[in-house]
Each structure stands twice: as C-alpha cells, then as structure tokens.
Amino acid sequence: MATIDRQTATLALAHALSAAGRGLPVFPLSATKLPALRSPHHAEQPPVHCRGECGLPGHGVHDATTDPAAVRALFAAAPRATGYGIACGRAPHRLIGIDLDIDTAHGNDSVGALQQLALQHLFTIPPTVTVLTPSGGRHLWLTGPADTTVPNSAGRLAPGIDVRGTGGYLVGPGSVTAHGRYRLAPGTAHLPPAPCPRALLRLLTPPRREPTPSGHPGKETSAGRRGEGLIQFVLAAHEGQRNTRLFWAACRAYEHGFGDALADALTTAAVRTGLTEQEARAAIASAERLTRGRG
C-alpha cells in the first residue's frame, strides 16, 4: 500500500506540474478533495483573515501557484496528497468551472438543465476542456474576461449545477480521490478552455448592489453579524455537540449565500472545540452538498 501511495503522490505532482506549465495555478489535495496542507492558523482565535500573507503554506486555494519550484515545495510538504486543485478566477486564464453533478436519487438532470438555460438565453456551450468525475458528473472549463468577477455558487443556476469562480477551485484531471479518478473526456484534451458565452456570463454574475445609505446597514453588514453569530454558536459546543453544531451552522451559512466565505472561520472554530481539521472540513462539505439544491 505504501508503494501505491508513493506512486499516487508522484503522479499527482506530475499532473500538477503539467497543469502549472499551461498557466493554471495549482495546489495539493487530499483524497477527500480538500486541501492537503493543514492551516498554520488552526490554533488561532477565529475569524482568521490571512490568505497566505504570512508566507506559510496551508491556505488552501490561496497557495495555488504556477511556479514549478513552489509546486514541488507544496507537494513535498504534503506527501500524502493524491491530487491537485486548480484555482479559478486567476490570470491568465481566469478559469470558470461549470460543475454538472449527477443526482439520480433526486431526479436532477444538470446537463438537461444547462441545455434548457442555453435555449432560453440564446447561447451555446463551445467545445472546451471537459473533466469527467468519479460520480459520473463533469466539469466544463470556461474562461472569463479580466474585468468580471464570477462568484462561487451551488445550485443557483439550477439544481445540480455548481459554479466555481474567484476563490474556488476545481479538482484537476489525473487526481485520485476516495471515490475514484478524475480524467479528461475523450476528444477534449487538446482543447484550450473556451471563452464563456456572454449570455451565460451574465447569468453567472450577480447584479451590482447599490451603495447602502448611511445609517442603514446593508446585507453585507447583516451577513457579517450572522457569520459572527454562527462562529460563536460553534465555539459554544460541548463534547457530543461539536459536529452537530458545526453542520447546522454551515448549512445556515450556505443557505444564506456566504458559506464559502465563512468556511475557513468555521473550520478554525470547530478545531478549537476539539474536532480535527479533516472532521471539520468534512462536515462543512456535507452541509454544502445538502444545501446545493435549495434556493
């Protein structure tokens, strides 16, 4: 098994270096699809706002780089990495990932839903890099313009369609997870990521919010207060409540649209109560999956 693990890690590094050579910022992932390096701030009081400014590895997608030496250093620090993540929204490609899940248990047809959106809004998905997932889903790689920030979303376009934009990441082809291997779809390996159709880009980009009048707190202030409340709710957990409280708080955060932004702080809070980082991130990932089809 140790030999297989070393071979898997070696292949993961090789695939990551190949992606970095094509201008895609990468970082190591574990078999759970979560960042393979532990946060250097896991023992600090939340919320932690460092996004790599401290110079230490362990900041997830913020570690992503195209520099071969830096990629090798990240993987050397994560010897049990089995795959790699590709940061979305970063130059030069400014990747946008359209994640089409397969959910036969709930009757979700994400491919059909995307086709319906294309007919309704008069766009077509161009030939582009497509990655097949172990669950039978697929990731479509598109590129965005420099002046547009595409946020991450789960199920907002349609059930089963998730979007990975700025601050998000895609599991790179060649990665091995607990459920299987990610691989390029036949006939797409030679393609570059195609530009996102303008009509689809408009659907992916929320309308700009007007400035909030002085003295009237806006949604960002409300979300910030609610996020702090959820963190305190997790911190107040006693033994036997920790996982339940974290899962509940993460569900509320994703339901209200700031789950991705709060995930690191929730993880840090949960670790302070006694959960491991892996347990905390697994609970948050489960909350994200549960809330995907809502709203």
Salt bridges, closest charged atoms under 4 A:
ASP5 OD2 - ARG80 NH2 3.39
GLU44 OE2 - HIS41 ND1 2.73
ASP63 OD1 - HIS59 ND1 3.85
ASP99 OD1 - HIS139 NE2 3.49
ASP101 OD2 - ARG292 NH1 2.68
ASP103 OD2 - HIS106 ND1 2.98
ASP162 OD2 - ARG292 NE 2.78
GLU220 OE2 - ARG209 NH1 2.78
GLU255 OE2 - ARG252 NH2 2.94
GLU255 OE2 - ARG294 NH1 2.37
ASP264 OD1 - ARG281 NH2 3.35
GLU277 OE1 - ARG38 NE 3.99
GLU277 OE2 - ARG281 NE 3.10
GLU288 OE2 - ARG164 NH2 3.33
